[in-house]
Amino acid sequence: MNNNNNNYVNIRPVAFYYNAEMYKFIIYEHNNNKSGIYIWNNLITNECYVGSSLSLTQRLKKYFSFNNLSKALLRNKSRIHNALLKYGYSNFSLYILEYC
């Protein structure tokens, strides 16, 4: 338990990208051929979306595809897809919590 009396755990990601749009290609390069756990953090609402993938680059490429997000929303109601379309990638940071 930390000393600041809140319920948050100090998370230390293995990688952090403050502006997902600005660092998109670096994100692809750094996470190529890796599996892991990630968090998208909405910088406006402070909502977090946690996910995992056996292929981080392939999963993240799907997130960065406007067409893919739009088509996915027709099939199901994904909160992260909706938020990325609404707020834009520059309003999200991406944490890679762990490589598996």
N, CA, C and O atoms as a GROMACS GRO file, in nm:
protein
  400
    1MET      N    1   0.085  -0.119   0.000
    1MET     CA    2   0.000   0.000   0.000
    1MET      C    3   0.088   0.124   0.000
    1MET      O    4   0.189   0.128   0.071
    2ASN      N    5   0.053   0.224  -0.077
    2ASN     CA    6   0.134   0.345  -0.081
    2ASN      C    7   0.094   0.443   0.028
    2ASN      O    8  -0.009   0.426   0.093
    3ASN      N    9   0.175   0.543   0.048
    3ASN     CA   10   0.156   0.635   0.160
    3ASN      C   11   0.065   0.753   0.132
    3ASN      O   12   0.042   0.834   0.222
    4ASN      N   13   0.013   0.767   0.013
    4ASN     CA   14  -0.068   0.885  -0.017
    4ASN      C   15  -0.218   0.861   0.003
    4ASN      O   16  -0.299   0.942  -0.040
    5ASN      N   17  -0.255   0.751   0.067
    5ASN     CA   18  -0.392   0.721   0.108
    5ASN      C   19  -0.494   0.718  -0.006
    5ASN      O   20  -0.610   0.754   0.014
    6ASN      N   21  -0.453   0.677  -0.124
    6ASN     CA   22  -0.552   0.655  -0.229
    6ASN      C   23  -0.551   0.509  -0.268
    6ASN      O   24  -0.466   0.432  -0.221
    7ASN      N   25  -0.643   0.470  -0.351
    7ASN     CA   26  -0.658   0.329  -0.386
    7ASN      C   27  -0.580   0.291  -0.511
    7ASN      O   28  -0.591   0.177  -0.557
    8TYR      N   29  -0.502   0.381  -0.567
    8TYR     CA   30  -0.428   0.352  -0.689
    8TYR      C   31  -0.298   0.282  -0.658
    8TYR      O   32  -0.229   0.314  -0.561
    9VAL      N   33  -0.265   0.187  -0.741
    9VAL     CA   34  -0.140   0.115  -0.731
    9VAL      C   35  -0.042   0.184  -0.824
    9VAL      O   36  -0.078   0.223  -0.935
   10ASN      N   37   0.081   0.199  -0.781
   10ASN     CA   38   0.182   0.257  -0.868
   10ASN      C   39   0.218   0.156  -0.976
   10ASN      O   40   0.277   0.052  -0.949
   11ILE      N   41   0.182   0.190  -1.099
   11ILE     CA   42   0.208   0.102  -1.212
   11ILE      C   43   0.333   0.154  -1.282
   11ILE      O   44   0.347   0.273  -1.309
   12ARG      N   45   0.424   0.063  -1.311
   12ARG     CA   46   0.546   0.098  -1.382
   12ARG      C   47   0.548   0.024  -1.516
   12ARG      O   48   0.588  -0.092  -1.523
   13PRO      N   49   0.503   0.092  -1.621
   13PRO     CA   50   0.498   0.027  -1.751
   13PRO      C   51   0.638   0.002  -1.807
   13PRO      O   52   0.734   0.068  -1.768
   14VAL      N   53   0.648  -0.093  -1.897
   14VAL     CA   54   0.776  -0.118  -1.964
   14VAL      C   55   0.795  -0.021  -2.080
   14VAL      O   56   0.907   0.000  -2.127
   15ALA      N   57   0.685   0.040  -2.127
   15ALA     CA   58   0.692   0.141  -2.233
   15ALA      C   59   0.574   0.237  -2.214
   15ALA      O   60   0.467   0.198  -2.169
   16PHE      N   61   0.597   0.364  -2.251
   16PHE     CA   62   0.493   0.466  -2.237
   16PHE      C   63   0.503   0.563  -2.353
   16PHE      O   64   0.612   0.611  -2.386
   17TYR      N   65   0.389   0.592  -2.413
   17TYR     CA   66   0.381   0.685  -2.526
   17TYR      C   67   0.272   0.786  -2.494
   17TYR      O   68   0.154   0.752  -2.494
   18TYR      N   69   0.311   0.910  -2.465
   18TYR     CA   70   0.216   1.010  -2.418
   18TYR      C   71   0.112   1.044  -2.522
   18TYR      O   72  -0.007   1.052  -2.492
   19ASN      N   73   0.154   1.065  -2.646
   19ASN     CA   74   0.064   1.102  -2.754
   19ASN      C   75   0.067   0.989  -2.856
   19ASN      O   76   0.160   0.978  -2.935
   20ALA      N   77  -0.035   0.905  -2.854
   20ALA     CA   78  -0.036   0.786  -2.939
   20ALA      C   79  -0.028   0.820  -3.087
   20ALA      O   80   0.036   0.748  -3.164
   21GLU      N   81  -0.091   0.929  -3.128
   21GLU     CA   82  -0.088   0.966  -3.270
   21GLU      C   83   0.053   1.006  -3.312
   21GLU      O   84   0.099   0.966  -3.419
   22MET      N   85   0.120   1.083  -3.232
   22MET     CA   86   0.254   1.132  -3.266
   22MET      C   87   0.356   1.018  -3.273
   22MET      O   88   0.448   1.022  -3.355
   23TYR      N   89   0.339   0.918  -3.188
   23TYR     CA   90   0.437   0.810  -3.178
   23TYR      C   91   0.392   0.680  -3.245
   23TYR      O   92   0.448   0.574  -3.218
   24LYS      N   93   0.292   0.687  -3.331
   24LYS     CA   94   0.233   0.568  -3.391
   24LYS      C   95   0.338   0.474  -3.452
   24LYS      O   96   0.337   0.355  -3.422
   25PHE      N   97   0.426   0.524  -3.535
   25PHE     CA   98   0.521   0.437  -3.603
   25PHE      C   99   0.630   0.387  -3.509
   25PHE      O  100   0.684   0.277  -3.527
   26ILE      N  101   0.662   0.465  -3.409
   26ILE     CA  102   0.757   0.420  -3.306
   26ILE      C  103   0.693   0.310  -3.223
   26ILE      O  104   0.759   0.213  -3.185
   27ILE      N  105   0.565   0.324  -3.195
   27ILE     CA  106   0.491   0.220  -3.122
   27ILE      C  107   0.497   0.088  -3.199
   27ILE      O  108   0.524  -0.017  -3.141
   28TYR      N  109   0.472   0.094  -3.330
   28TYR     CA  110   0.480  -0.027  -3.412
   28TYR      C  111   0.619  -0.090  -3.404
   28TYR      O  112   0.633  -0.210  -3.384
   29GLU      N  113   0.720  -0.006  -3.420
   29GLU     CA  114   0.858  -0.056  -3.422
   29GLU      C  115   0.898  -0.118  -3.288
   29GLU      O  116   0.955  -0.227  -3.284
   30HIS      N  117   0.868  -0.049  -3.178
   30HIS     CA  118   0.908  -0.098  -3.046
   30HIS      C  119   0.836  -0.226  -3.005
   30HIS      O  120   0.889  -0.304  -2.926
   31ASN      N  121   0.718  -0.248  -3.058
   31ASN     CA  122   0.636  -0.361  -3.014
   31ASN      C  123   0.623  -0.472  -3.117
   31ASN      O  124   0.541  -0.562  -3.103
   32ASN      N  125   0.705  -0.464  -3.221
   32ASN     CA  126   0.701  -0.563  -3.327
   32ASN      C  127   0.742  -0.701  -3.272
   32ASN      O  128   0.840  -0.713  -3.198
   33ASN      N  129   0.667  -0.802  -3.310
   33ASN     CA  130   0.692  -0.941  -3.270
   33ASN      C  131   0.689  -0.962  -3.119
   33ASN      O  132   0.759  -1.048  -3.066
   34LYS      N  133   0.607  -0.883  -3.049
   34LYS     CA  134   0.594  -0.898  -2.905
   34LYS      C  135   0.449  -0.917  -2.868
   34LYS      O  136   0.358  -0.866  -2.934
   35SER      N  137   0.428  -0.992  -2.762
   35SER     CA  138   0.295  -1.004  -2.704
   35SER      C  139   0.296  -0.932  -2.571
   35SER      O  140   0.402  -0.916  -2.509
   36GLY      N  141   0.179  -0.887  -2.527
   36GLY     CA  142   0.180  -0.815  -2.401
   36GLY      C  143   0.045  -0.761  -2.360
   36GLY      O  144  -0.058  -0.786  -2.422
   37ILE      N  145   0.050  -0.685  -2.252
   37ILE     CA  146  -0.068  -0.621  -2.191
   37ILE      C  147  -0.050  -0.471  -2.204
   37ILE      O  148   0.058  -0.417  -2.177
   38TYR      N  149  -0.156  -0.403  -2.246
   38TYR     CA  150  -0.147  -0.260  -2.270
   38TYR      C  151  -0.267  -0.188  -2.209
   38TYR      O  152  -0.370  -0.248  -2.178
   39ILE      N  153  -0.250  -0.057  -2.192
   39ILE     CA  154  -0.358   0.030  -2.146
   39ILE      C  155  -0.363   0.153  -2.236
   39ILE      O  156  -0.262   0.219  -2.257
   40TRP      N  157  -0.482   0.182  -2.289
   40TRP     CA  158  -0.509   0.309  -2.354
   40TRP      C  159  -0.565   0.401  -2.246
   40TRP      O  160  -0.659   0.362  -2.176
   41ASN      N  161  -0.510   0.521  -2.232
   41ASN     CA  162  -0.560   0.617  -2.134
   41ASN      C  163  -0.611   0.741  -2.208
   41ASN      O  164  -0.535   0.806  -2.279
   42ASN      N  165  -0.739   0.772  -2.189
   42ASN     CA  166  -0.798   0.890  -2.249
   42ASN      C  167  -0.753   1.011  -2.168
   42ASN      O  168  -0.785   1.022  -2.049
   43LEU      N  169  -0.680   1.102  -2.230
   43LEU     CA  170  -0.623   1.218  -2.160
   43LEU      C  171  -0.729   1.323  -2.126
   43LEU      O  172  -0.704   1.411  -2.044
   44ILE      N  173  -0.846   1.315  -2.188
   44ILE     CA  174  -0.953   1.410  -2.160
   44ILE      C  175  -1.043   1.361  -2.047
   44ILE      O  176  -1.072   1.435  -1.953
   45THR      N  177  -1.086   1.236  -2.056
   45THR     CA  178  -1.179   1.182  -1.956
   45THR      C  179  -1.109   1.103  -1.847
   45THR      O  180  -1.169   1.073  -1.743
   46ASN      N  181  -0.982   1.070  -1.869
   46ASN     CA  182  -0.901   0.988  -1.779
   46ASN      C  183  -0.952   0.844  -1.766
   46ASN      O  184  -0.917   0.774  -1.672
   47GLU      N  185  -1.035   0.800  -1.860
   47GLU     CA  186  -1.079   0.662  -1.862
   47GLU      C  187  -0.968   0.574  -1.919
   47GLU      O  188  -0.892   0.617  -2.006
   48CYS      N  189  -0.959   0.453  -1.869
   48CYS     CA  190  -0.857   0.358  -1.914
   48CYS      C  191  -0.923   0.236  -1.976
   48CYS      O  192  -1.030   0.192  -1.933
   49TYR      N  193  -0.858   0.181  -2.076
   49TYR     CA  194  -0.903   0.063  -2.146
   49TYR      C  195  -0.787  -0.035  -2.148
   49TYR      O  196  -0.682  -0.004  -2.204
   50VAL      N  197  -0.804  -0.151  -2.090
   50VAL     CA  198  -0.698  -0.250  -2.077
   50VAL      C  199  -0.720  -0.361  -2.178
   50VAL      O  200  -0.834  -0.404  -2.200
   51GLY      N  201  -0.612  -0.406  -2.240
   51GLY     CA  202  -0.622  -0.516  -2.334
   51GLY      C  203  -0.493  -0.595  -2.338
   51GLY      O  204  -0.394  -0.559  -2.274
   52SER      N  205  -0.496  -0.702  -2.412
   52SER     CA  206  -0.377  -0.784  -2.431
   52SER      C  207  -0.381  -0.845  -2.570
   52SER      O  208  -0.486  -0.855  -2.632
   53SER      N  209  -0.263  -0.884  -2.618
   53SER     CA  210  -0.257  -0.943  -2.751
   53SER      C  211  -0.132  -1.029  -2.764
   53SER      O  212  -0.029  -1.001  -2.704
   54LEU      N  213  -0.144  -1.134  -2.844
   54LEU     CA  214  -0.027  -1.214  -2.878
   54LEU      C  215   0.061  -1.142  -2.978
   54LEU      O  216   0.181  -1.171  -2.989
   55SER      N  217   0.004  -1.048  -3.052
   55SER     CA  218   0.079  -0.967  -3.149
   55SER      C  219   0.041  -0.820  -3.127
   55SER      O  220  -0.059  -0.773  -3.181
   56LEU      N  221   0.120  -0.751  -3.048
   56LEU     CA  222   0.088  -0.612  -3.016
   56LEU      C  223   0.081  -0.523  -3.140
   56LEU      O  224  -0.011  -0.443  -3.154
   57THR      N  225   0.177  -0.536  -3.229
   57THR     CA  226   0.178  -0.450  -3.346
   57THR      C  227   0.053  -0.471  -3.431
   57THR      O  228  -0.008  -0.374  -3.476
   58GLN      N  229   0.014  -0.596  -3.452
   58GLN     CA  230  -0.105  -0.622  -3.531
   58GLN      C  231  -0.230  -0.567  -3.464
   58GLN      O  232  -0.316  -0.509  -3.530
   59ARG      N  233  -0.242  -0.584  -3.332
   59ARG     CA  234  -0.358  -0.532  -3.259
   59ARG      C  235  -0.359  -0.379  -3.263
   59ARG      O  236  -0.464  -0.319  -3.286
   60LEU      N  237  -0.245  -0.318  -3.242
   60LEU     CA  238  -0.239  -0.172  -3.241
   60LEU      C  239  -0.266  -0.114  -3.380
   60LEU      O  240  -0.325  -0.006  -3.391
   61LYS      N  241  -0.223  -0.182  -3.484
   61LYS     CA  242  -0.254  -0.137  -3.620
   61LYS      C  243  -0.406  -0.135  -3.642
   61LYS      O  244  -0.457  -0.046  -3.711
   62LYS      N  245  -0.476  -0.230  -3.584
   62LYS     CA  246  -0.622  -0.230  -3.595
   62LYS      C  247  -0.682  -0.110  -3.523
   62LYS      O  248  -0.777  -0.049  -3.572
   63TYR      N  249  -0.626  -0.078  -3.407
   63TYR     CA  250  -0.675   0.040  -3.334
   63TYR      C  251  -0.649   0.168  -3.412
   63TYR      O  252  -0.731   0.260  -3.410
   64PHE      N  253  -0.536   0.176  -3.480
   64PHE     CA  254  -0.500   0.297  -3.554
   64PHE      C  255  -0.567   0.306  -3.690
   64PHE      O  256  -0.544   0.402  -3.763
   65SER      N  257  -0.649   0.211  -3.726
   65SER     CA  258  -0.719   0.213  -3.854
   65SER      C  259  -0.860   0.267  -3.834
   65SER      O  260  -0.945   0.203  -3.772
   66PHE      N  261  -0.884   0.386  -3.887
   66PHE     CA  262  -1.017   0.447  -3.878
   66PHE      C  263  -1.123   0.355  -3.937
   66PHE      O  264  -1.230   0.337  -3.879
   67ASN      N  265  -1.093   0.296  -4.053
   67ASN     CA  266  -1.189   0.206  -4.118
   67ASN      C  267  -1.218   0.084  -4.033
   67ASN      O  268  -1.334   0.044  -4.021
   68ASN      N  269  -1.116   0.026  -3.973
   68ASN     CA  270  -1.136  -0.090  -3.887
   68ASN      C  271  -1.223  -0.056  -3.766
   68ASN      O  272  -1.312  -0.132  -3.730
   69LEU      N  273  -1.198   0.060  -3.705
   69LEU     CA  274  -1.276   0.100  -3.588
   69LEU      C  275  -1.423   0.121  -3.626
   69LEU      O  276  -1.513   0.078  -3.555
   70SER      N  277  -1.444   0.186  -3.738
   70SER     CA  278  -1.581   0.212  -3.783
   70SER      C  279  -1.656   0.082  -3.812
   70SER      O  280  -1.772   0.067  -3.774
   71LYS      N  281  -1.590  -0.011  -3.881
   71LYS     CA  282  -1.653  -0.140  -3.911
   71LYS      C  283  -1.679  -0.220  -3.783
   71LYS      O  284  -1.783  -0.284  -3.769
   72ALA      N  285  -1.585  -0.216  -3.690
   72ALA     CA  286  -1.600  -0.290  -3.565
   72ALA      C  287  -1.719  -0.238  -3.485
   72ALA      O  288  -1.789  -0.316  -3.420
   73LEU      N  289  -1.743  -0.108  -3.490
   73LEU     CA  290  -1.856  -0.051  -3.417
   73LEU      C  291  -1.990  -0.096  -3.474
   73LEU      O  292  -2.090  -0.099  -3.403
   74LEU      N  293  -1.992  -0.131  -3.602
   74LEU     CA  294  -2.115  -0.183  -3.661
   74LEU      C  295  -2.148  -0.322  -3.607
   74LEU      O  296  -2.265  -0.361  -3.600
   75ARG      N  297  -2.043  -0.398  -3.570
   75ARG     CA  298  -2.062  -0.534  -3.520
   75ARG      C  299  -2.089  -0.538  -3.369
   75ARG      O  300  -2.168  -0.620  -3.323
   76ASN      N  301  -2.025  -0.450  -3.295
   76ASN     CA  302  -2.042  -0.450  -3.149
   76ASN      C  303  -2.017  -0.311  -3.093
   76ASN      O  304  -1.966  -0.224  -3.164
   77LYS      N  305  -2.052  -0.291  -2.970
   77LYS     CA  306  -2.035  -0.161  -2.904
   77LYS      C  307  -1.909  -0.162  -2.818
   77LYS      O  308  -1.915  -0.190  -2.699
   78SER      N  309  -1.798  -0.133  -2.878
   78SER     CA  310  -1.670  -0.130  -2.808
   78SER      C  311  -1.645   0.011  -2.755
   78SER      O  312  -1.645   0.107  -2.832
   79ARG      N  313  -1.624   0.023  -2.627
   79ARG     CA  314  -1.601   0.154  -2.567
   79ARG      C  315  -1.471   0.217  -2.616
   79ARG      O  316  -1.465   0.338  -2.640
   80ILE      N  317  -1.366   0.136  -2.631
   80ILE     CA  318  -1.239   0.193  -2.676
   80ILE      C  319  -1.247   0.236  -2.821
   80ILE      O  320  -1.193   0.340  -2.857
   81HIS      N  321  -1.313   0.159  -2.905
   81HIS     CA  322  -1.327   0.200  -3.046
   81HIS      C  323  -1.404   0.331  -3.055
   81HIS      O  324  -1.366   0.422  -3.128
   82ASN      N  325  -1.512   0.338  -2.982
   82ASN     CA  326  -1.594   0.459  -2.981
   82ASN      C  327  -1.514   0.579  -2.931
   82ASN      O  328  -1.520   0.687  -2.990
   83ALA      N  329  -1.439   0.561  -2.823
   83ALA     CA  330  -1.362   0.672  -2.764
   83ALA      C  331  -1.250   0.718  -2.858
   83ALA      O  332  -1.227   0.838  -2.872
   84LEU      N  333  -1.180   0.624  -2.923
   84LEU     CA  334  -1.074   0.664  -3.016
   84LEU      C  335  -1.129   0.746  -3.132
   84LEU      O  336  -1.068   0.844  -3.173
   85LEU      N  337  -1.245   0.706  -3.183
   85LEU     CA  338  -1.307   0.782  -3.291
   85LEU      C  339  -1.355   0.919  -3.243
   85LEU      O  340  -1.341   1.018  -3.315
   86LYS      N  341  -1.410   0.925  -3.125
   86LYS     CA  342  -1.466   1.050  -3.073
   86LYS      C  343  -1.358   1.151  -3.035
   86LYS      O  344  -1.369   1.268  -3.070
   87TYR      N  345  -1.254   1.106  -2.964
   87TYR     CA  346  -1.154   1.199  -2.910
   87TYR      C  347  -1.027   1.210  -2.993
   87TYR      O  348  -0.953   1.307  -2.979
   88GLY      N  349  -1.001   1.114  -3.079
   88GLY     CA  350  -0.881   1.117  -3.162
   88GLY      C  351  -0.761   1.060  -3.090
   88GLY      O  352  -0.753   1.065  -2.967
   89TYR      N  353  -0.668   1.006  -3.167
   89TYR     CA  354  -0.552   0.937  -3.112
   89TYR      C  355  -0.460   1.029  -3.033
   89TYR      O  356  -0.393   0.984  -2.940
   90SER      N  357  -0.456   1.157  -3.068
   90SER     CA  358  -0.367   1.249  -2.997
   90SER      C  359  -0.412   1.274  -2.854
   90SER      O  360  -0.336   1.327  -2.773
   91ASN      N  361  -0.535   1.237  -2.822
   91ASN     CA  362  -0.587   1.253  -2.686
   91ASN      C  363  -0.579   1.124  -2.605
   91ASN      O  364  -0.648   1.108  -2.505
   92PHE      N  365  -0.494   1.032  -2.650
   92PHE     CA  366  -0.472   0.906  -2.580
   92PHE      C  367  -0.324   0.883  -2.558
   92PHE      O  368  -0.241   0.911  -2.644
   93SER      N  369  -0.293   0.832  -2.440
   93SER     CA  370  -0.158   0.780  -2.417
   93SER      C  371  -0.169   0.629  -2.415
   93SER      O  372  -0.276   0.572  -2.390
   94LEU      N  373  -0.057   0.564  -2.442
   94LEU     CA  374  -0.055   0.418  -2.447
   94LEU      C  375   0.055   0.369  -2.355
   94LEU      O  376   0.170   0.411  -2.364
   95TYR      N  377   0.017   0.280  -2.265
   95TYR     CA  378   0.113   0.215  -2.175
   95TYR      C  379   0.125   0.070  -2.215
   95TYR      O  380   0.024   0.004  -2.240
   96ILE      N  381   0.246   0.020  -2.222
   96ILE     CA  382   0.267  -0.124  -2.236
   96ILE      C  383   0.306  -0.170  -2.096
   96ILE      O  384   0.415  -0.139  -2.047
   97LEU      N  385   0.216  -0.245  -2.033
   97LEU     CA  386   0.240  -0.286  -1.895
   97LEU      C  387   0.341  -0.397  -1.882
   97LEU      O  388   0.425  -0.397  -1.792
   98GLU      N  389   0.331  -0.493  -1.973
   98GLU     CA  390   0.418  -0.610  -1.962
   98GLU      C  391   0.427  -0.678  -2.096
   98GLU      O  392   0.329  -0.687  -2.170
   99TYR      N  393   0.546  -0.727  -2.126
   99TYR     CA  394   0.564  -0.814  -2.242
   99TYR      C  395   0.556  -0.957  -2.193
   99TYR      O  396   0.610  -0.991  -2.088
  100CYS      N  397   0.489  -1.040  -2.269
  100CYS     CA  398   0.469  -1.180  -2.228
  100CYS      C  399   0.548  -1.273  -2.318
  100CYS      O  400   0.544  -1.395  -2.300
   0.00000   0.00000   0.00000
